[in-house]
């Protein structure tokens, strides 16, 4: 235990620990099992929680639900250089911060994403992947989801920038933020991120993708006809790549009503198309999550040190327990890369290992203050 020659175990503590070695081992096993359950449950991909609305056109997304396109969106002609997206939704939560939809390619997993950021709408473009991933641009539209009512959003982008319309009315114009037709290609992922669990909850009533910049007149016409008649009034000049009315009311496939766009599949199990593996620690900083990860491994360090130190020297045991905590965390993060409801993150390995070391030091502190007596 403590290497300081001025301190020895109090006889009562020594007798108690040695007499309850089995009980201490059981506690270590219980803490380890608790950590594994907390970090890996439910141990498999959960059922995809997407259901049809019944008498209405649309789908309801619960806490782990997604749609994935069966194929890729492609440009019909080289001249197509602009992009527009129409989405008719009702969010389930006001303070949700998750992905509504994203376009995915292996080279650029999140090349374009529409997200609910609490009550705001966030448009985000990324470039590259992994350590080379950089944010190419972001655009916030404030207070889009505050009322919790159905929202018809139109994002129209062209050479003069991007315009965002809410219920047919211009909400924001951003000349410096441009979405190209190439950004609206690849596989379409709905209600979560292509690279991690970022599930959105709510109702999706309609979705359309255009490789064309919609004018203000076209936007208001689509809004009026879609919300009144259940289908937008479109023309061939608008280059509609896909139109999803969600009028099937059953089955696991949503068909595009026009254009060459692929069908949308409702998978049986919730899935992440290209789940991130050991995300670098510098890509995200979440203080509550860091504190939770440290605190979760303190009992492991405390109890395993108490148990193993009965047979080993203090210095060797402290190192062994700290390394053990790091290896357990590494194993969990590797396994989490195959569980769609989990995030594989190197920051967790660092904080878990540190938490194990804190547990070892805590045992030293408790023993030195309460159960050690000075040698006369």
C-alpha positions as a Markdown table, in Angstrom:
| # | Residue | x | y | z |
|---|---|---|---|---|
| 1 | Unk | 0.0 | 0.0 | 0.0 |
| 2 | Unk | 1.5 | 3.3 | 1.1 |
| 3 | Unk | 5.3 | 3.2 | 0.5 |
| 4 | Unk | 6.0 | 5.7 | 3.3 |
| 5 | Unk | 7.8 | 3.9 | 6.1 |
| 6 | Unk | 6.2 | 6.1 | 8.7 |
| 7 | Unk | 2.8 | 4.6 | 8.0 |
| 8 | Unk | 1.4 | 1.0 | 8.3 |
| 9 | Unk | -2.1 | -0.4 | 8.0 |
| 10 | Unk | -4.2 | -0.1 | 11.0 |
| 11 | Unk | -4.5 | -3.7 | 12.4 |
| 12 | Unk | -8.3 | -3.5 | 12.2 |
| 13 | Unk | -8.3 | -2.5 | 8.6 |
| 14 | Unk | -5.8 | -5.2 | 7.7 |
| 15 | Unk | -7.9 | -7.9 | 9.3 |
| 16 | Unk | -11.1 | -6.6 | 7.8 |
| 17 | Unk | -9.7 | -6.5 | 4.2 |
| 18 | Unk | -8.0 | -9.9 | 4.4 |
| 19 | Unk | -11.0 | -11.5 | 6.0 |
| 20 | Unk | -13.3 | -10.1 | 3.3 |
| 21 | Unk | -11.1 | -10.6 | 0.2 |
| 22 | Unk | -13.8 | -12.6 | -1.5 |
| 23 | Unk | -16.4 | -9.8 | -0.8 |
| 24 | Unk | -14.0 | -7.2 | -2.2 |
| 25 | Unk | -13.5 | -9.3 | -5.3 |
| 26 | Unk | -17.3 | -9.5 | -5.8 |
| 27 | Unk | -17.5 | -5.7 | -5.5 |
| 28 | Unk | -14.8 | -5.3 | -8.2 |
| 29 | Unk | -16.7 | -7.7 | -10.5 |
| 30 | Unk | -19.9 | -5.8 | -9.9 |
| 31 | Unk | -18.3 | -2.4 | -10.7 |
| 32 | Unk | -16.8 | -3.8 | -13.9 |
| 33 | Unk | -20.1 | -5.3 | -15.0 |
| 34 | Unk | -21.9 | -2.0 | -14.2 |
| 35 | Unk | -19.4 | -0.1 | -16.3 |
| 36 | Unk | -19.7 | -2.5 | -19.3 |
| 37 | Unk | -23.5 | -2.4 | -19.1 |
| 38 | Unk | -23.5 | 1.4 | -18.9 |
| 39 | Unk | -21.1 | 1.7 | -21.8 |
| 40 | Unk | -22.3 | -1.0 | -24.2 |
| 41 | Unk | -26.0 | -1.5 | -23.5 |
| 42 | Unk | -28.1 | -2.7 | -25.4 |
| 43 | Unk | -25.2 | -4.7 | -26.9 |
| 44 | Unk | -26.8 | -4.7 | -30.3 |
| 45 | Unk | -28.5 | -2.4 | -32.8 |
| 46 | Unk | -32.0 | -1.6 | -31.5 |
| 47 | Unk | -35.1 | -1.9 | -33.6 |
| 48 | Unk | -35.5 | 1.0 | -36.0 |
| 49 | Unk | -38.2 | 3.2 | -34.4 |
| 50 | Unk | -39.9 | 4.6 | -37.5 |
| 51 | Unk | -43.7 | 4.2 | -37.9 |
| 52 | Unk | -46.3 | 5.4 | -40.4 |
| 53 | Unk | -48.7 | 8.1 | -39.2 |
| 54 | Unk | -51.7 | 6.0 | -40.2 |
| 55 | Unk | -54.4 | 8.2 | -41.8 |
| 56 | Unk | -52.0 | 11.0 | -42.7 |
| 57 | Unk | -49.1 | 10.9 | -45.1 |
| 58 | Unk | -45.8 | 10.8 | -43.2 |
| 59 | Unk | -43.6 | 9.0 | -40.8 |
| 60 | Unk | -43.0 | 9.3 | -37.1 |
| 61 | Unk | -39.4 | 9.0 | -35.8 |
| 62 | Unk | -38.7 | 8.0 | -32.2 |
| 63 | Unk | -35.4 | 8.1 | -30.3 |
| 64 | Unk | -33.6 | 5.7 | -32.6 |
| 65 | Unk | -35.0 | 5.8 | -36.1 |
| 66 | Unk | -33.7 | 6.5 | -39.6 |
| 67 | Unk | -34.2 | 6.3 | -43.3 |
| 68 | Unk | -31.5 | 5.6 | -45.9 |
| 69 | Unk | -31.7 | 5.9 | -49.6 |
| 70 | Unk | -31.3 | 2.6 | -51.6 |
| 71 | Unk | -29.0 | 4.3 | -54.1 |
| 72 | Unk | -27.2 | 7.6 | -54.7 |
| 73 | Unk | -28.4 | 11.0 | -55.9 |
| 74 | Unk | -26.6 | 11.9 | -59.1 |
| 75 | Unk | -26.5 | 14.9 | -61.4 |
| 76 | Unk | -28.7 | 14.4 | -64.4 |
| 77 | Unk | -26.7 | 16.9 | -66.5 |
| 78 | Unk | -23.3 | 18.6 | -66.1 |
| 79 | Unk | -25.1 | 22.0 | -66.3 |
| 80 | Unk | -26.9 | 21.5 | -62.9 |
| 81 | Unk | -24.9 | 23.6 | -60.5 |
| 82 | Unk | -27.5 | 24.6 | -57.9 |
| 83 | Unk | -29.4 | 22.8 | -55.2 |
| 84 | Unk | -32.7 | 23.2 | -53.3 |
| 85 | Unk | -34.3 | 21.1 | -50.6 |
| 86 | Unk | -37.9 | 21.2 | -49.3 |
| 87 | Unk | -38.7 | 19.5 | -45.9 |
| 88 | Unk | -42.1 | 19.4 | -44.2 |
| 89 | Unk | -41.6 | 18.4 | -40.5 |
| 90 | Unk | -43.0 | 18.6 | -37.0 |
| 91 | Unk | -40.3 | 18.3 | -34.3 |
| 92 | Unk | -41.1 | 16.3 | -31.2 |
| 93 | Unk | -38.8 | 18.3 | -28.9 |
| 94 | Unk | -38.1 | 22.0 | -28.7 |
| 95 | Unk | -34.6 | 21.6 | -27.3 |
| 96 | Unk | -33.4 | 18.8 | -29.6 |
| 97 | Unk | -30.0 | 19.1 | -31.3 |
| 98 | Unk | -29.9 | 16.4 | -33.9 |
| 99 | Unk | -29.6 | 15.8 | -37.7 |
| 100 | Unk | -32.7 | 16.1 | -39.8 |
| 101 | Unk | -31.0 | 14.8 | -43.0 |
| 102 | Unk | -27.6 | 14.6 | -44.6 |
| 103 | Unk | -26.0 | 13.7 | -47.9 |
| 104 | Unk | -23.2 | 11.1 | -47.6 |
| 105 | Unk | -20.3 | 10.0 | -49.8 |
| 106 | Unk | -17.4 | 7.8 | -48.6 |
| 107 | Unk | -15.0 | 10.6 | -49.5 |
| 108 | Unk | -17.0 | 13.2 | -47.6 |
| 109 | Unk | -19.3 | 11.5 | -45.0 |
| 110 | Unk | -21.2 | 14.7 | -44.0 |
| 111 | Unk | -20.9 | 16.9 | -47.0 |
| 112 | Unk | -24.2 | 18.6 | -46.3 |
| 113 | Unk | -26.5 | 18.3 | -43.3 |
| 114 | Unk | -29.6 | 20.0 | -42.0 |
| 115 | Unk | -29.9 | 20.0 | -38.3 |
| 116 | Unk | -32.2 | 21.1 | -35.5 |
| 117 | Unk | -30.1 | 23.0 | -33.1 |
| 118 | Unk | -32.5 | 23.6 | -30.2 |
| 119 | Unk | -35.0 | 26.0 | -31.6 |
| 120 | Unk | -32.7 | 27.0 | -34.6 |
| 121 | Unk | -32.1 | 25.4 | -38.0 |
| 122 | Unk | -28.5 | 24.7 | -38.8 |
| 123 | Unk | -27.1 | 24.1 | -42.3 |
| 124 | Unk | -23.6 | 22.7 | -42.3 |
| 125 | Unk | -21.2 | 21.8 | -45.0 |
| 126 | Unk | -18.1 | 19.7 | -44.3 |
| 127 | Unk | -15.1 | 18.8 | -46.4 |
| 128 | Unk | -12.9 | 15.6 | -46.1 |
| 129 | Unk | -13.1 | 13.0 | -43.4 |
| 130 | Unk | -11.2 | 11.9 | -40.2 |
| 131 | Unk | -8.3 | 14.1 | -39.2 |
| 132 | Unk | -8.6 | 16.0 | -42.5 |
| 133 | Unk | -12.3 | 16.9 | -42.0 |
| 134 | Unk | -12.9 | 20.7 | -41.9 |
| 135 | Unk | -16.1 | 22.7 | -41.7 |
| 136 | Unk | -16.7 | 24.3 | -45.1 |
| 137 | Unk | -19.5 | 26.5 | -43.8 |
| 138 | Unk | -22.4 | 26.8 | -41.4 |
| 139 | Unk | -25.6 | 28.8 | -41.5 |
| 140 | Unk | -28.0 | 29.4 | -38.6 |
| 141 | Unk | -31.6 | 30.4 | -39.0 |
| 142 | Unk | -33.0 | 31.4 | -35.6 |
| 143 | Unk | -36.2 | 30.4 | -33.8 |
| 144 | Unk | -37.5 | 28.1 | -36.5 |
| 145 | Unk | -38.8 | 25.4 | -34.1 |
| 146 | Unk | -39.8 | 27.5 | -31.1 |
| 147 | Unk | -43.6 | 27.1 | -31.6 |
| 148 | Unk | -43.5 | 23.3 | -32.0 |
| 149 | Unk | -45.9 | 23.5 | -35.0 |
| 150 | Unk | -45.5 | 21.9 | -38.4 |
| 151 | Unk | -42.7 | 23.7 | -40.3 |
| 152 | Unk | -42.3 | 23.8 | -44.1 |
| 153 | Unk | -38.7 | 24.6 | -44.8 |
| 154 | Unk | -37.2 | 25.5 | -48.2 |
| 155 | Unk | -33.4 | 25.9 | -48.7 |
| 156 | Unk | -32.7 | 27.3 | -52.1 |
| 157 | Unk | -29.1 | 27.9 | -53.2 |
| 158 | Unk | -27.4 | 29.3 | -56.3 |
| 159 | Unk | -24.6 | 31.5 | -57.6 |
| 160 | Unk | -25.9 | 34.4 | -55.4 |
| 161 | Unk | -25.8 | 32.4 | -52.2 |
| 162 | Unk | -28.5 | 30.6 | -50.1 |
| 163 | Unk | -32.0 | 31.6 | -49.1 |
| 164 | Unk | -34.0 | 29.9 | -46.4 |
| 165 | Unk | -37.8 | 30.1 | -46.5 |
| 166 | Unk | -40.1 | 29.1 | -43.6 |
| 167 | Unk | -43.7 | 28.4 | -44.7 |
| 168 | Unk | -43.0 | 30.2 | -48.0 |
| 169 | Unk | -41.6 | 33.3 | -46.4 |
| 170 | Unk | -38.0 | 34.3 | -46.6 |
| 171 | Unk | -36.4 | 33.9 | -43.2 |
| 172 | Unk | -32.7 | 34.4 | -44.0 |
| 173 | Unk | -30.4 | 35.2 | -47.0 |
| 174 | Unk | -26.7 | 34.3 | -46.9 |
| 175 | Unk | -24.7 | 35.5 | -50.0 |
| 176 | Unk | -21.5 | 33.9 | -48.7 |
| 177 | Unk | -23.0 | 30.5 | -47.9 |
| 178 | Unk | -23.6 | 28.4 | -51.1 |
| 179 | Unk | -24.8 | 24.9 | -51.6 |
| 180 | Unk | -23.9 | 23.3 | -54.9 |
| 181 | Unk | -25.6 | 20.5 | -56.8 |
| 182 | Unk | -22.6 | 18.3 | -55.9 |
| 183 | Unk | -23.5 | 18.8 | -52.2 |
| 184 | Unk | -26.9 | 17.2 | -52.9 |
| 185 | Unk | -25.5 | 14.0 | -54.3 |
| 186 | Unk | -24.6 | 10.7 | -52.8 |
| 187 | Unk | -26.7 | 8.7 | -50.3 |
| 188 | Unk | -29.4 | 10.5 | -48.4 |
| 189 | Unk | -29.6 | 9.8 | -44.7 |
| 190 | Unk | -32.7 | 11.0 | -42.8 |
| 191 | Unk | -33.1 | 11.6 | -39.1 |
| 192 | Unk | -29.6 | 10.9 | -38.0 |
| 193 | Unk | -26.0 | 11.5 | -38.9 |
| 194 | Unk | -24.1 | 9.2 | -41.3 |
| 195 | Unk | -21.1 | 9.0 | -38.9 |
| 196 | Unk | -22.7 | 8.8 | -35.5 |
| 197 | Unk | -25.8 | 8.5 | -33.3 |
| 198 | Unk | -27.5 | 11.9 | -33.8 |
| 199 | Unk | -31.1 | 10.7 | -34.0 |
| 200 | Unk | -33.8 | 13.3 | -34.5 |
| 201 | Unk | -37.4 | 12.8 | -33.2 |
| 202 | Unk | -40.6 | 14.1 | -34.8 |
| 203 | Unk | -42.8 | 13.7 | -37.9 |
| 204 | Unk | -41.8 | 13.9 | -41.5 |
| 205 | Unk | -44.6 | 14.8 | -43.9 |
| 206 | Unk | -42.7 | 15.6 | -47.1 |
| 207 | Unk | -39.3 | 15.8 | -48.7 |
| 208 | Unk | -38.1 | 17.0 | -52.1 |
| 209 | Unk | -34.6 | 17.6 | -53.6 |
| 210 | Unk | -33.9 | 19.8 | -56.7 |
| 211 | Unk | -30.8 | 20.3 | -58.6 |
| 212 | Unk | -32.0 | 23.8 | -59.3 |
| 213 | Unk | -32.3 | 27.1 | -57.5 |
| 214 | Unk | -35.9 | 27.8 | -56.6 |
| 215 | Unk | -37.2 | 31.3 | -57.0 |
| 216 | Unk | -39.4 | 33.0 | -54.3 |
| 217 | Unk | -42.4 | 32.5 | -56.6 |
| 218 | Unk | -41.7 | 28.8 | -57.0 |
| 219 | Unk | -41.2 | 28.5 | -53.2 |
| 220 | Unk | -44.5 | 30.0 | -52.3 |
| 221 | Unk | -46.3 | 28.0 | -55.0 |
| 222 | Unk | -44.9 | 24.7 | -53.8 |
| 223 | Unk | -45.8 | 25.6 | -50.2 |
| 224 | Unk | -49.4 | 26.5 | -51.0 |
| 225 | Unk | -50.1 | 23.5 | -53.2 |
| 226 | Unk | -48.3 | 21.0 | -51.0 |
| 227 | Unk | -49.9 | 22.0 | -47.8 |
| 228 | Unk | -53.4 | 22.4 | -49.4 |
| 229 | Unk | -53.4 | 19.5 | -51.9 |
| 230 | Unk | -50.8 | 17.2 | -50.5 |
| 231 | Unk | -48.5 | 17.6 | -53.5 |
| 232 | Unk | -46.4 | 20.5 | -54.9 |
| 233 | Unk | -47.1 | 22.0 | -58.2 |
| 234 | Unk | -43.8 | 21.4 | -60.1 |
| 235 | Unk | -42.5 | 22.1 | -63.6 |
| 236 | Unk | -39.8 | 20.3 | -65.6 |
| 237 | Unk | -37.6 | 23.3 | -65.5 |
| 238 | Unk | -37.2 | 22.9 | -61.7 |
| 239 | Unk | -35.1 | 19.8 | -62.2 |
| 240 | Unk | -36.7 | 17.8 | -59.3 |
| 241 | Unk | -34.3 | 15.0 | -58.4 |
| 242 | Unk | -36.7 | 13.3 | -56.0 |
| 243 | Unk | -40.1 | 13.9 | -54.4 |
| 244 | Unk | -41.3 | 11.9 | -51.4 |
| 245 | Unk | -44.9 | 12.3 | -50.3 |
| 246 | Unk | -44.9 | 9.4 | -47.8 |
| 247 | Unk | -48.3 | 8.3 | -49.0 |
| 248 | Unk | -47.5 | 4.5 | -48.9 |
| 249 | Unk | -49.0 | 4.2 | -45.3 |
| 250 | Unk | -47.2 | 0.8 | -44.9 |
| 251 | Unk | -44.2 | -1.3 | -45.8 |
| 252 | Unk | -40.5 | -0.5 | -45.5 |
| 253 | Unk | -40.0 | 1.6 | -48.6 |
| 254 | Unk | -40.8 | 5.2 | -49.6 |
| 255 | Unk | -40.9 | 5.8 | -53.3 |
| 256 | Unk | -39.9 | 8.9 | -55.2 |
| 257 | Unk | -42.9 | 10.2 | -57.1 |
| 258 | Unk | -40.8 | 12.0 | -59.8 |
| 259 | Unk | -37.3 | 12.3 | -61.1 |
| 260 | Unk | -34.5 | 9.7 | -61.0 |
| 261 | Unk | -34.1 | 9.8 | -57.2 |
| 262 | Unk | -33.7 | 6.5 | -55.3 |
| 263 | Unk | -36.2 | 5.0 | -52.9 |
| 264 | Unk | -35.9 | 5.5 | -49.2 |
| 265 | Unk | -35.6 | 2.4 | -47.1 |
| 266 | Unk | -36.8 | 1.9 | -43.5 |
| 267 | Unk | -34.2 | -0.6 | -42.1 |
| 268 | Unk | -35.4 | -3.2 | -39.7 |
| 269 | Unk | -32.6 | -2.1 | -37.3 |
| 270 | Unk | -31.3 | 1.3 | -36.4 |
| 271 | Unk | -28.1 | 1.8 | -38.3 |
| 272 | Unk | -25.3 | 4.3 | -38.9 |
| 273 | Unk | -24.0 | 4.2 | -42.4 |
| 274 | Unk | -20.3 | 5.0 | -41.7 |
| 275 | Unk | -19.9 | 5.0 | -38.0 |
| 276 | Unk | -16.8 | 6.9 | -36.7 |
| 277 | Unk | -14.0 | 4.8 | -35.1 |
| 278 | Unk | -12.2 | 6.4 | -32.2 |
| 279 | Unk | -13.0 | 10.0 | -33.0 |
| 280 | Unk | -9.9 | 12.2 | -32.2 |
| 281 | Unk | -10.3 | 13.9 | -28.8 |
| 282 | Unk | -9.8 | 17.4 | -30.2 |
| 283 | Unk | -12.9 | 17.2 | -32.4 |
| 284 | Unk | -15.3 | 17.7 | -29.5 |
| 285 | Unk | -15.3 | 19.0 | -25.9 |
| 286 | Unk | -18.3 | 18.2 | -23.7 |
| 287 | Unk | -17.6 | 19.1 | -20.1 |
| 288 | Unk | -20.6 | 17.2 | -18.5 |
| 289 | Unk | -19.6 | 14.1 | -20.5 |
| 290 | Unk | -15.9 | 14.4 | -19.4 |
| 291 | Unk | -16.9 | 14.7 | -15.8 |
| 292 | Unk | -19.2 | 11.7 | -16.1 |
| 293 | Unk | -16.5 | 9.6 | -17.7 |
| 294 | Unk | -14.0 | 10.5 | -15.0 |
| 295 | Unk | -16.5 | 9.8 | -12.1 |
| 296 | Unk | -17.6 | 6.5 | -13.7 |
| 297 | Unk | -14.2 | 4.9 | -13.4 |
| 298 | Unk | -13.2 | 6.2 | -9.9 |
| 299 | Unk | -14.9 | 3.2 | -8.2 |
| 300 | Unk | -13.0 | 0.9 | -10.5 |
| 301 | Unk | -9.7 | 2.4 | -9.5 |
| 302 | Unk | -10.6 | 2.5 | -5.8 |
| 303 | Unk | -11.8 | -1.1 | -5.5 |
| 304 | Unk | -9.4 | -2.8 | -7.8 |
| 305 | Unk | -6.5 | -1.1 | -6.1 |
| 306 | Unk | -7.7 | -2.2 | -2.7 |
| 307 | Unk | -8.1 | -5.8 | -4.0 |
| 308 | Unk | -4.9 | -6.2 | -5.9 |
| 309 | Unk | -2.7 | -4.4 | -3.4 |
| 310 | Unk | -3.2 | -7.3 | -1.0 |
| 311 | Unk | -0.7 | -9.3 | -3.1 |
| 312 | Unk | 1.5 | -6.7 | -4.7 |
| 313 | Unk | 3.6 | -3.6 | -3.9 |
| 314 | Unk | 2.0 | -0.2 | -4.0 |
| 315 | Unk | 3.8 | 1.3 | -7.0 |
| 316 | Unk | 3.3 | -1.8 | -9.2 |
| 317 | Unk | -0.3 | -2.1 | -8.2 |
| 318 | Unk | -1.1 | 1.5 | -8.9 |
| 319 | Unk | 0.3 | 1.3 | -12.4 |
| 320 | Unk | -1.4 | -2.0 | -13.0 |
| 321 | Unk | -4.8 | -0.7 | -12.0 |
| 322 | Unk | -4.4 | 2.5 | -14.0 |
| 323 | Unk | -3.4 | 0.5 | -17.2 |
| 324 | Unk | -6.3 | -1.9 | -16.6 |
| 325 | Unk | -8.7 | 1.0 | -16.5 |
| 326 | Unk | -7.3 | 2.3 | -19.8 |
| 327 | Unk | -7.5 | -1.1 | -21.5 |
| 328 | Unk | -11.1 | -1.6 | -20.3 |
| 329 | Unk | -12.0 | 1.8 | -21.8 |
| 330 | Unk | -10.2 | 1.1 | -25.0 |
| 331 | Unk | -12.0 | -2.2 | -25.4 |
| 332 | Unk | -15.3 | -0.5 | -24.8 |
| 333 | Unk | -14.6 | 2.2 | -27.4 |
| 334 | Unk | -13.6 | -0.3 | -30.0 |
| 335 | Unk | -16.9 | -2.2 | -29.4 |
| 336 | Unk | -18.9 | 1.0 | -29.4 |
| 337 | Unk | -17.8 | 1.6 | -33.0 |
| 338 | Unk | -20.1 | -1.3 | -33.9 |
| 339 | Unk | -23.1 | -0.2 | -31.9 |
| 340 | Unk | -25.2 | 2.5 | -33.6 |
| 341 | Unk | -26.4 | 4.1 | -30.4 |
| 342 | Unk | -22.9 | 4.7 | -29.1 |
| 343 | Unk | -20.0 | 7.0 | -29.9 |
| 344 | Unk | -16.4 | 5.7 | -30.3 |
| 345 | Unk | -14.2 | 8.5 | -28.9 |
| 346 | Unk | -10.6 | 8.7 | -27.8 |
| 347 | Unk | -11.6 | 11.4 | -25.3 |
| 348 | Unk | -13.4 | 8.8 | -23.3 |
| 349 | Unk | -10.3 | 6.6 | -23.1 |
| 350 | Unk | -8.3 | 9.5 | -21.7 |
| 351 | Unk | -11.0 | 10.5 | -19.2 |
| 352 | Unk | -11.7 | 6.9 | -18.1 |
| 353 | Unk | -8.0 | 6.3 | -17.5 |
| 354 | Unk | -7.7 | 9.5 | -15.6 |
| 355 | Unk | -10.8 | 8.5 | -13.5 |
| 356 | Unk | -9.1 | 5.1 | -12.7 |
| 357 | Unk | -6.0 | 6.9 | -11.5 |
| 358 | Unk | -8.2 | 9.3 | -9.4 |
| 359 | Unk | -9.7 | 6.2 | -7.8 |
| 360 | Unk | -6.3 | 4.9 | -6.9 |
| 361 | Unk | -5.3 | 8.2 | -5.4 |
| 362 | Unk | -8.6 | 8.4 | -3.5 |
| 363 | Unk | -7.8 | 5.1 | -1.8 |
| 364 | Unk | -4.4 | 6.3 | -0.8 |
| 365 | Unk | -6.0 | 9.5 | 0.7 |
| 366 | Unk | -8.7 | 7.6 | 2.6 |
| 367 | Unk | -6.3 | 5.0 | 3.9 |
| 368 | Unk | -3.8 | 7.7 | 5.0 |
| 369 | Unk | -6.4 | 9.8 | 6.7 |
| 370 | Unk | -8.5 | 7.2 | 8.4 |
| 371 | Unk | -6.9 | 3.8 | 8.6 |
| 372 | Unk | -3.2 | 4.3 | 9.0 |
| 373 | Unk | -1.4 | 4.9 | 12.2 |
| 374 | Unk | 2.0 | 6.5 | 12.8 |
| 375 | Unk | 4.7 | 4.0 | 13.7 |
| 376 | Unk | 6.1 | 4.8 | 17.1 |
